[in-house]
Amino acid sequence: MPKKTKLRIYFYMLLSVSLCLLLASRSSFLYPLNNWDDANSYFSVGKAIFNGKMPYRDVFDQKGMYLYFFYGLAYLVSHTTFAGVYILEIILGFFDAIGFFRIIRLYTGKHRIVSSAIFSVFTFATVVCSRSFWWGGAAEEICLPFYVWGLYLILDYFKNRYNKETMPFKAVFFGGILAGFIANIKFTGLGFYFAWMMMVFFSYLAHKEIVRGIKACLVFLFGMFLPFVPWLIYFGVQGGLYEWYWGYVYVNVFVYTKVEGADAGIMGRAMYLIKTLYWLIIDDWQYFVFVIVGMVYGILNKGQKLLSRLVVPVLFVFMFLGFFGGGRDLPYYSLPLSVFAVMGFALLGRLAAKHLIEKGTRSDRIGMRFITALICMALATIFVDVNSMNVSFRQVSRDDYFMYRFRDEVMETTNPTLLNVGCLDAGLYTLCDIVPSCRWFQTQTLSIEEPENNPYLEQERYVREGLIDYVLVRDHIPASINDHYECIDKEVYGWDGMEFNYYLYKKVK
C-alpha cells in the first residue's frame, strides 16, 4: 500500500477500535468504574510492581508477568482510574484490527484494501460485544494480538507458500516469540501454539525435510524463551525465582485447576466439553456464527491440500482444550476463540469486495469507499452498543455507586492500608490509590494446605492482630473482626442475578 493509504486505513481502524471499546469496555470514561474484581486485581499488582513490590512474594495473584507489567504501565497513566487501561485496550485492539486486516487481505486480494479494513472492524466489533469480553481488561483480551498475529503467520504460510516451500525460520522464530508472551500472560492458552508448531512441523515432514523440521522446533523454542529473559533477570536479581515458579506455575497447575467429573471417564469428560462448547456458541453467538462459517469455509475451500484445510480446525480444538480441558468454564475463558471469527469475515470480504464495494469508475469508487467505510463504522459501533452486556452500567453515576462512598470514608485517614476479605479486589485499592501492604491483599479461591502459604489463615491473622486500617468484607465476616474494627458502612450490590453484602470496617484506635 502507498504510505498515505496505509495511514488512512490505520487511522480508520484506530478510530473504529476506540469507539467500539468506548461502548464495550467498563474501562472507558463512559463508565463510572471498571468494577470487575479480576481487572482491579491486575491493576493492584501492576501498581505494586512500580512501587517496589515483587509479585507472588509481596503481593499475590496467579497470572503472568506481562499482564501485570502492562497494567503497571496503565497505572502510570492514571493512579485512580482505568484511563490507562482503556488506552492499553485501544493499543492492543488496534493491533488486533491490523492483524484481522492482514488475514482478510489474504483472501480478498491485496488490492481490496477498503473492504478488508471494513471487515476487520466488523470482526473486532463482534469480539468486544460478546459475553466472553465480559467487563473489559481480561487477561484473555490482553492475549488477543498474540493470537491474531500467530494466526496470520500460519495462514499466510499455508495459503501462499506451503505448496512451494517450508515455513522460513524467521516466521517460526516470530511465532515462538508470540508464544512466549502468551506463556507469560496465561499459559493455559499455549494449546494454540502447541498446535501451531505441530502443524508447521508436519509441513516440514510433508516436504520430506525432517532435519529442518527439528531445527524449526528449536528455533521456535528459542523465540519462545526470549520473552522469559526480562523476568528471569527481574526475579533472579531479587532471589525470587522460586516464588515466581510457585505463584505462577505450581499454583495454576496443582492448586487452581479443578477437573470436574474426574471420575466420569473419557465419555463423561467428552460430554462436558461438548456441553461447554454448545453453551459458548449460544452465549457468544456474535462471533461464533462467523467462527463456524469460517471453519466450514476453510475445510471446503477448493485448491488446498489436506494440512491447509485442517490448520484452522486443529488450532481451534487445541485452544479450546487448553482453556476448558481443566474443567473450569468461566465466561471470559472463551474470548481467544473469537480470533477465528476472522475466517468468516474473510469469506464475506471475498464475496463482497468485488460486487458490493469496488464497482464503478475510479472517481465513483473513491466516494463510495469513503461513504461505505463511515457507514460500516457506524454499524459496527451500533452493533456493539446493542449487544454489549455492559451498556446498562453506563446509566450508573459515580455519585450513586457505593464504592465511591467507601472511598471517601477511607480517605479520611492519612496513608490508609486496606484488606479485601471474601472477594478479589473490589476496586477500592484503585479508587484510593492504595498499594497493597499484605501479600494476601484479597481473598483468593485457592485451597493451599501449607500453613505458611494459606491465604485464609493469613487473612484471619491480619484481622485478628489488627494490622490493617480498613477491611472491605463481602458476605463472609471474620469471627475476630469486632476485636479491632467497627463497621462504618455497608451496601447490598450484585450483578448477573447474584447479590452480595459489602461491609466496610475501620480500625478502632
ABEGO torsion letter per residue (X at the ends): XBAAAAAAAAAAAAAAAAAAAAAABAABAABABBABAAAAAAAAAAAAAAAGBBBGAABBBABBAAAAAAAAAAAAABAABAAAAAAAAAAAAAAAAAAAAAAAAAAAEAABAAAAAAAAAAAAAAAAABAAAEAEGBAAAAAAAAAAAAAAAAAAAAAAAAAABBBBAAAAAAAAAAAAAAAAABAAAAAAAAAAAAAAAAAAAAAGBAAAAAAAAAAAAAAAAAAAAAAAAAAAAAGAAAAAAAAAAAAAAAAABBBBGAAAEAAAAAAAAAAAAAAAAAAAAAAAAAAAAAAAAAAABBGBBAAAAAAAAAAAAAAAAAAAAAGBBBAAAAAAAAAAAAAAAAAAAAAAAAAAAABEBAAAAAAAAAAAAAAAAAAAAAAAAAABAAAAAAABBAAABAAAAAAAAAAABBGBBBBBBGBBBAGAAAAAGBBBABABABBBBBBBABAAABAAAAAAAAAAAGABABBBBBGBBBAAAAAABBBABBBBBBBGGBBBBBBBBBBBX
